[in-house]
Amino acid sequence: MEAVQIFSFILVASLLVISPGPNGVLIAKTVPSAGKAAGFANIAGFILAFYLHGSLSILGISVLLLQSAQAFFVFKMLGAAYLAWIGGKALWQAWRQPQLPNPATPPVTGKRFSLKSAFVEGLLTNLLNPKVSMFYLAAFPQFVPFTDSASSAYLLVSLHALLNLVWFSAMILLLARLKQLATSPRFTQWLKSVTGTVFIAFAAKLALLKPLQNS
């Protein structure tokens, strides 16, 4: 694999990472309510999803999503339903009776459940996103010559994962510095209202997404 292909992929993947999307909204929702560790658990879920998408692209299994309109429809509706569920849950939490933050340390079992939930949310947000699938099906193969081995393809997946780690880690640290603002019940209610609305908007956009046309 030539250096120009690697740098070209980094440029395209960087634009994909920094563009507004469900990942950034999920981080903005998670960190103020569950803390930095939960935000990094989100990122771990993102990264695992990238490797799964990359593996399916390398093996050629997920190409069925492009060849079968029915499979693509089912997949995108699952993703839209999941995003709508996250958005609806955030709106419900925002508009129910507001609770004052508890200064006491949460129990260990609650913390573990929070980290596990954050990881699963990060994983499913990317795993059920047809746009991520189409990136790995349509754009990703353009940077991997047929003569290269699978190790070259996984190098690109690792670069994509690293870009996500750097970008969203910076976002987590920034949100953590705003801890006093983030713990304000009024700000938390506003943030959950906004993120819930945005997630539902992403769900609607995803439900209307059309598959790529075969050339």
N, C-alpha and C positions, 0 to 999 in steps of 0.2 A: 504494500500500500504506500503510495507516494504522499509526501508531506502536504502537497496542495489539496489532496482529497481530505486529509485530516483537518486542515485549517478551514476548508470550505464547510465541512460538517460541523465544526465548532461554531462557525458563524451562523449557520442555519439553526442549529440546536439552541444557541444562545438567544436568538430572536424568539424561538418557541418558548423558552423558559421564562423570559422576562415579560412576554406579552400577557396581558390580563387574562386570567382563566380561573377555573375551579380550584387549582392548587393554592394560589395566593389567597383566595377567599377563605379556603379551609384553614390555612395558617392563621389568618387574621381573626378567625372565629375561635380557634383552639387556644392560642397562647394566652389571651386575656382571661379566659375562663378556667383553663386547666394547667397553665404554666409552660415553661420552656421545655421541660422533658416531654410533655405531650406533643409539643410542636415538632421536636426532633423525631418522635415516634411517627408523626405524619410523614416526615421526610423518608424515614425507613420504609414506610408503606409505598411511597412514590417509587423509590429505587427498586424494590422487589417487583413492582408492576412493570417497570421498564425492562428488567431482565426477562420477565415472562413474555412481554410483547416481542422483545428482540429474539428470544428463542423460537417463538412461533413464526416469526418472519424468516429466520434462518432455515427452519425446518419446512417452511412453505405451507403449514397447516392453515394459518389464518387467512390465506388467500381466498378461502371459501367465502369470506365476508364480502369480497369484491365480486366474486363470480355468482353468488346466490343472493338475489334481492330479498328472499324470505329470511335467510340467516342474518343479513345485515339489518333488516327491520326489527327482528327479535332482539338482536344485540343492542341496537341503539335505543329501543324502548326500555330495555332493562336499565341501561345507563341513565336515561332520562328520568325513569321512575325513582332510581336511587338518589339522583341529585335533587329531585322534587321532595323526596322524603327528608333529606338533610335540611333543605330550605324550610319545609313545613315545621320540622322540629325546632329549628332556630326561632321561627316566628312564634310558635307556641310558647317557648321559653321566655321570649321577649315580652309577650303581652299577658301572660298569666300574672297572678299576684306577685309583685317583685319581692325578692328575699334579700335581706341584708347579708353581706359577706360574713362568713364565720371566721374569726381570727384564729380559731383553734386548728391545730394540725390535723388533717384528715387521716382516717385510719389507713393502715397499710393496704388492706384489701381493696379499699376504694381507689387508692393511688394506682395499684396494679391494674385494676379494671379500667381506669382512665387511660393508662398508657396502652393497654391492649386495644381499647376502643379507638384511640387515636391512630394506632397502627393500621387497624382494619379499615378505618375511614379513608386514610391515605391510600391504602392498597386498592380499595374498591373504586375510589374516585377516579383513579387512572386506569384500572383494569377494565372498567365498564365504559370507558370513554372511547367511542369510535374514532374520534379525531386523533387520539394517540395511536390507535391501531393503524389508521391510514398513514400517519407519519412513518411508522415502521414498515408499512407495506409499499407505499408509493415513493417517499423521499429516501428512506434509509437504504434500500438496495442500490440507489444511484451512486452511493459512495463506496460500495463494496464490489470490486471487480470479481467476475466469476472465477478468476484464477486464484483468488486469495482464499485462505483457509477460514474456518469459523472463528479462529482466534482473532483475526483482524476485525471481524464483525463485532465480536464481544468487546474489543478495544473501543469501538465507537459507542457501544452501549454504556461502557464504563465512563467515557467522557461525558455523555449525556447525563449520567447519574451524578458525576462530579459537579457539573454545572448547576444542577438542581440543588445539590448539597450546599454549594457556596452561596448561591442566590438566596435560598430560603433560610439558611442559617443566619445570614445578615438580617433578613426580615424578622426572624425570631428574636435576635439580640436587640434590634431596634424596638420591637414591641415590648420586650422585657424591661427596657429602660423607661418606658412609659407606664410602669407598674401602678403608680399612684392614680393616674388617669384611668387605667384599665380596670382598677378595682372599684371605681365609682359605679353604683347601681344604675344611675341614669345613663352613663356612657355605655355600660354593658348592655342595657336595654336597647339603646340606639344602635350599637354595633350588631347585635343579634338581629334586629329588624332589617338592617341594611344587608347583612350577609344572607339572611333567609330569602329576601327578595331577589338578590343577585343569583343565588343558587336556583331558585324557581325559574328565573329568566334563562339561565344556562340550560335548564331542563327543557324548557320550551324550544329554545334554539336547537338543542340536540335532537329533539323529537322531529323537527322539520328538516334535519340534515339529510341530504341526498347522497347516495353512494357515488363513487367515482365511476365514470363511464369507461368501459373497456375500450382500448384503442384497437 
